[in-house]
Amino acid sequence: MADVTPLPLPENSGRVMCDFWCHECSGYTYFKLNTALDGNHVVICANPDCKHKHYRYVKDGKITDDRFYEGKDIAEEIEPMPSAYSKEARPMGLIARWRQREAIGEAR
């Protein structure tokens, strides 16, 4: 299998690699959050059997401790690929390579 090199993001894209622990299915989901979009962000657990919604709030380009801000619209809803889910914590670079392979139809 050919090595997959992560694609660079534009410097002003605002995408930041993040993760969260899902208390519903006891696993980790890895995703890229667009900090260029202020407001509420909904991230759906990548476990196909769970799909629990998690909330993040971005203000002035920074992810805050708030989970949801009443009165603000949803800025972004993210549903990561199943390969972004793991029962154990994984290095972020490994996640990116697996997601790229999945996107082009290669098994991991």
Backbone as CSV, one residue per row, in Angstrom:
resi,resn,N_x,N_y,N_z,CA_x,CA_y,CA_z,C_x,C_y,C_z
1,MET,0.847,-1.172,0.000,0.000,0.000,0.000,0.896,1.239,0.000
2,ALA,0.560,2.201,-0.808,1.343,3.436,-0.916,1.180,4.280,0.344
3,ASP,2.257,4.978,0.713,2.194,5.880,1.856,1.347,7.095,1.478
4,VAL,0.470,7.505,2.367,-0.398,8.652,2.116,0.119,9.826,2.940
5,THR,0.543,10.871,2.272,1.032,12.071,2.945,-0.141,13.005,3.206
6,PRO,-0.312,13.484,4.463,-1.425,14.394,4.743,-1.377,15.632,3.857
7,LEU,-2.530,16.045,3.377,-2.620,17.241,2.547,-2.552,18.478,3.433
8,PRO,-1.763,19.481,3.043,-1.686,20.696,3.863,-2.974,21.502,3.757
9,LEU,-3.348,22.125,4.852,-4.503,23.016,4.851,-4.027,24.433,4.576
10,PRO,-4.837,25.251,3.920,-4.455,26.653,3.744,-4.228,27.291,5.112
11,GLU,-3.263,28.196,5.193,-2.919,28.797,6.481,-4.086,29.534,7.120
12,ASN,-4.985,30.067,6.326,-6.101,30.830,6.876,-7.382,30.009,6.957
13,SER,-7.283,28.683,6.881,-8.481,27.854,6.856,-9.199,27.834,8.196
14,GLY,-8.465,27.976,9.304,-9.094,27.958,10.614,-9.377,26.566,11.140
15,ARG,-9.031,25.531,10.400,-9.300,24.156,10.841,-8.269,23.712,11.870
16,VAL,-8.775,23.220,13.002,-7.922,22.769,14.092,-8.288,21.328,14.423
17,MET,-7.282,20.444,14.501,-7.533,19.051,14.850,-7.891,18.971,16.334
18,CYS,-9.017,18.322,16.633,-9.520,18.196,18.003,-9.947,16.754,18.252
19,ASP,-10.190,16.452,19.490,-10.761,15.154,19.827,-11.683,15.325,21.028
20,PHE,-12.534,14.332,21.264,-13.339,14.313,22.480,-13.586,12.875,22.896
21,TRP,-13.871,12.726,24.165,-14.243,11.440,24.749,-15.760,11.398,24.773
22,CYS,-16.344,10.392,24.139,-17.801,10.254,24.132,-18.215,9.406,25.336
23,HIS,-18.981,9.994,26.229,-19.422,9.275,27.422,-20.532,8.272,27.117
24,GLU,-21.158,8.382,25.946,-22.222,7.446,25.570,-21.669,6.080,25.161
25,CYS,-20.557,6.081,24.400,-20.009,4.814,23.888,-18.598,4.529,24.401
26,SER,-18.075,5.407,25.242,-16.744,5.239,25.856,-15.630,5.108,24.830
27,GLY,-15.589,6.048,23.898,-14.536,6.056,22.887,-14.160,7.477,22.503
28,TYR,-13.154,7.587,21.656,-12.637,8.875,21.200,-13.063,9.146,19.762
29,THR,-13.375,10.407,19.457,-13.622,10.844,18.088,-12.660,11.989,17.792
30,TYR,-12.049,11.929,16.608,-11.088,12.939,16.159,-11.701,13.689,14.985
31,PHE,-11.537,15.017,14.950,-12.186,15.823,13.921,-11.457,17.148,13.773
32,LYS,-11.757,17.858,12.689,-11.207,19.198,12.468,-12.329,20.207,12.634
33,LEU,-12.127,21.125,13.577,-13.107,22.157,13.883,-12.681,23.455,13.213
34,ASN,-13.614,24.117,12.544,-13.316,25.360,11.840,-13.447,26.542,12.797
35,THR,-12.308,27.007,13.317,-12.324,28.125,14.265,-12.514,29.472,13.572
36,ALA,-12.558,29.475,12.241,-12.850,30.711,11.508,-14.346,31.031,11.557
37,LEU,-15.161,30.069,11.992,-16.608,30.263,12.101,-16.988,30.411,13.569
38,ASP,-17.306,31.616,14.002,-17.770,31.816,15.373,-19.169,31.238,15.523
39,GLY,-19.458,30.700,16.699,-20.786,30.182,16.985,-20.754,28.752,17.485
40,ASN,-21.938,28.141,17.509,-22.101,26.769,17.980,-21.665,25.776,16.915
41,HIS,-20.928,24.780,17.340,-20.497,23.700,16.456,-21.017,22.393,17.045
42,VAL,-21.649,21.579,16.210,-22.155,20.280,16.631,-21.261,19.223,16.002
43,VAL,-20.728,18.322,16.837,-19.875,17.243,16.349,-20.548,15.936,16.730
44,ILE,-20.793,15.092,15.730,-21.465,13.821,15.950,-20.417,12.737,16.153
45,CYS,-20.599,11.916,17.183,-19.663,10.830,17.468,-19.491,9.972,16.217
46,ALA,-18.234,9.618,15.917,-17.924,8.859,14.701,-18.236,7.372,14.828
47,ASN,-18.598,6.908,16.021,-18.993,5.506,16.187,-20.346,5.318,15.505
48,PRO,-20.412,4.472,14.452,-21.671,4.313,13.711,-22.829,3.804,14.572
49,ASP,-22.514,3.149,15.690,-23.561,2.633,16.575,-23.970,3.633,17.652
50,CYS,-23.322,4.788,17.701,-23.592,5.774,18.752,-24.244,7.040,18.185
51,LYS,-23.481,7.831,17.426,-23.949,9.084,16.810,-24.398,10.134,17.828
52,HIS,-23.860,10.069,19.063,-24.183,11.059,20.093,-23.662,12.432,19.662
53,LYS,-24.439,13.479,19.906,-24.025,14.833,19.525,-23.260,15.501,20.667
54,HIS,-22.139,16.124,20.297,-21.308,16.878,21.229,-21.269,18.319,20.740
55,TYR,-21.133,19.254,21.654,-21.221,20.667,21.310,-19.955,21.415,21.711
56,ARG,-19.533,22.319,20.842,-18.411,23.217,21.108,-18.854,24.621,20.702
57,TYR,-18.302,25.630,21.370,-18.620,27.011,21.027,-17.331,27.757,20.713
58,VAL,-17.309,28.437,19.554,-16.146,29.209,19.120,-16.504,30.690,19.167
59,LYS,-15.632,31.474,19.821,-15.823,32.926,19.892,-14.490,33.587,19.581
60,ASP,-14.507,34.513,18.634,-13.295,35.237,18.218,-12.171,34.282,17.824
61,GLY,-12.547,33.191,17.162,-11.556,32.241,16.662,-10.992,31.287,17.691
62,LYS,-11.534,31.302,18.910,-11.037,30.431,19.980,-12.144,29.493,20.455
63,ILE,-11.774,28.238,20.724,-12.723,27.276,21.279,-12.865,27.590,22.766
64,THR,-14.091,27.851,23.210,-14.324,28.239,24.604,-14.671,27.018,25.453
65,ASP,-14.818,27.242,26.757,-15.249,26.175,27.662,-16.752,25.946,27.573
66,ASP,-17.481,26.904,26.967,-18.929,26.747,26.804,-19.207,25.602,25.843
67,ARG,-20.232,24.831,26.115,-20.599,23.739,25.221,-21.678,24.155,24.224
68,PHE,-22.501,25.105,24.584,-23.540,25.583,23.669,-23.956,26.968,24.139
69,TYR,-24.114,27.881,23.215,-24.481,29.249,23.553,-25.892,29.504,23.045
70,GLU,-26.836,29.652,23.970,-28.235,29.890,23.600,-28.363,31.168,22.785
71,GLY,-29.220,31.157,21.817,-29.467,32.337,21.006,-28.547,32.481,19.807
72,LYS,-27.583,31.604,19.682,-26.673,31.631,18.527,-27.019,30.468,17.604
73,ASP,-26.870,30.711,16.309,-27.141,29.665,15.324,-26.026,28.625,15.314
74,ILE,-26.327,27.497,14.685,-25.315,26.461,14.476,-24.398,26.942,13.354
75,ALA,-23.111,27.075,13.649,-22.139,27.520,12.644,-21.704,26.362,11.762
76,GLU,-21.648,25.172,12.339,-21.134,24.018,11.601,-21.611,22.744,12.288
77,GLU,-21.982,21.746,11.483,-22.275,20.415,12.005,-21.298,19.460,11.348
78,ILE,-20.567,18.710,12.162,-19.511,17.830,11.666,-19.892,16.388,11.959
79,GLU,-19.857,15.550,10.930,-20.063,14.112,11.114,-18.829,13.395,10.568
80,PRO,-17.854,13.113,11.448,-16.608,12.487,10.994,-16.827,11.080,10.444
81,MET,-15.869,10.626,9.637,-15.890,9.264,9.104,-15.723,8.265,10.245
82,PRO,-16.219,7.031,10.078,-16.052,6.017,11.127,-14.597,5.772,11.531
83,SER,-13.653,5.990,10.625,-12.239,5.780,10.964,-11.730,6.807,11.968
84,ALA,-12.498,7.846,12.236,-12.109,8.864,13.211,-12.484,8.453,14.633
85,TYR,-12.995,7.224,14.797,-13.400,6.713,16.111,-12.422,5.651,16.589
86,SER,-12.167,5.644,17.886,-11.290,4.637,18.471,-11.658,4.421,19.930
87,LYS,-11.532,3.194,20.395,-11.732,2.904,21.812,-10.546,3.399,22.637
88,GLU,-9.368,3.466,22.012,-8.167,3.954,22.685,-7.733,5.276,22.053
89,ALA,-7.020,6.069,22.832,-6.465,7.317,22.301,-5.407,6.983,21.255
90,ARG,-5.392,7.732,20.152,-4.421,7.512,19.075,-3.720,8.822,18.748
91,PRO,-2.485,8.727,18.220,-1.803,9.951,17.773,-2.589,10.610,16.641
92,MET,-2.669,11.922,16.631,-3.445,12.649,15.622,-2.973,12.368,14.197
93,GLY,-1.658,12.229,13.961,-1.149,11.976,12.614,-1.636,10.657,12.045
94,LEU,-1.739,9.645,12.888,-2.230,8.342,12.454,-3.687,8.437,12.023
95,ILE,-4.476,9.202,12.746,-5.884,9.410,12.392,-5.993,10.035,11.004
96,ALA,-5.203,11.049,10.735,-5.260,11.735,9.437,-4.939,10.774,8.300
97,ARG,-3.926,9.939,8.475,-3.574,8.981,7.412,-4.686,7.968,7.196
98,TRP,-5.295,7.450,8.265,-6.386,6.483,8.126,-7.594,7.105,7.435
99,ARG,-7.912,8.341,7.782,-9.065,9.002,7.159,-8.828,9.229,5.672
100,GLN,-7.599,9.572,5.299,-7.296,9.760,3.879,-7.411,8.436,3.125
101,ARG,-6.911,7.359,3.698,-7.018,6.044,3.044,-8.479,5.634,2.894
102,GLU,-9.274,5.887,3.915,-10.691,5.558,3.848,-11.380,6.376,2.751
103,ALA,-11.010,7.640,2.617,-11.635,8.521,1.624,-11.374,8.058,0.196
104,ILE,-10.221,7.410,-0.041,-9.928,6.937,-1.400,-10.234,5.453,-1.569
105,GLY,-10.883,4.845,-0.559,-11.350,3.472,-0.687,-10.362,2.396,-0.285
106,GLU,-9.269,2.747,0.354,-8.304,1.746,0.811,-8.651,1.321,2.232
107,ALA,-8.475,0.032,2.507,-8.687,-0.465,3.869,-7.487,-0.087,4.720
108,ARG,-7.690,0.036,6.017,-6.544,0.328,6.876,-5.932,-0.931,7.405
